[in-house]
Amino acid sequence: MSTLAPVASAQRRLALPAVADVVALCVFVAIGRSSHDEAGSLTGFVTTLWPFLCGAIVGWAATAALRRGRSFTPAALWPAGVIVWVSTVVVGMVLRVVSGQGTALSFCIVASIATAVLLLGWRAVAAAVGRRRISAS
């Protein structure tokens, strides 16, 4: 039973940041679609979400490759958070072009800023809470 505890702990360390990133991207899409009066369609929501979700997955894969032998977590602001954020935006925009979705410069700027706030923001908050817990003990 003791050999399963490290595996469960490692899975939790990966699952929580992954879920937080997916939630952040869903919030980004929901806010964006509602600001354009497009909030009601599940198909439209998924159509807007998938390129960015694929970009985040590429970022996670790059982070996993970079992590080998290094001591940082997927919840780390640097480098994991920055890699996931940049991949989300770059791959997301490329996939939007390939799939015939819009990539106006204003959208690229807003998407970059909004995803930075959401994907890096929760990591910054988690780091601050972690530091506060360590200093309190």
C-alpha positions, 0 to 999 in steps of 0.5 A, a space after each residue: 500500500 505504501 508504494 501506491 501513495 507516491 503514485 497517487 501524490 504524483 497524479 494529484 500534483 499533475 491533475 490539479 494544475 491540468 484541471 486549473 488550466 482547463 477551467 481557466 481556458 473555459 472561463 476565457 472562452 465563456 467571457 469572450 463569447 458572452 462579450 460578443 453575445 455568443 454565449 448560448 451555443 455549446 457547439 460554438 463554445 467548443 469550437 472556440 475552446 479546442 484550439 486553445 486547449 490543444 495549445 495548452 496540451 502542447 505546452 504541457 508536453 513541452 513542460 513534461 519534456 523539460 521537467 525531466 531531471 529538474 525540480 519544478 512542478 506543473 503548477 510553477 509560474 516559471 517555467 511551466 506556466 509561461 510555457 503553457 501560456 505561450 503554447 496556448 496562444 501560439 498553437 491556439 492561433 495557428 489552429 484557429 487560422 487552419 480551421 478558418 476561425 478569426 485571428 484579428 490582431 485585436 483578438 490576438 492581443 486580448 487573447 494573449 493578455 486574458 490567457 496570461 492573467 488566467 493561466 499565470 494568475 492561478 499559479 501566482 496565487 498558488 505560489 503565494 499561498 504556498 509561501 504563506 503556509 511555509 512561513 506560517 509553519 
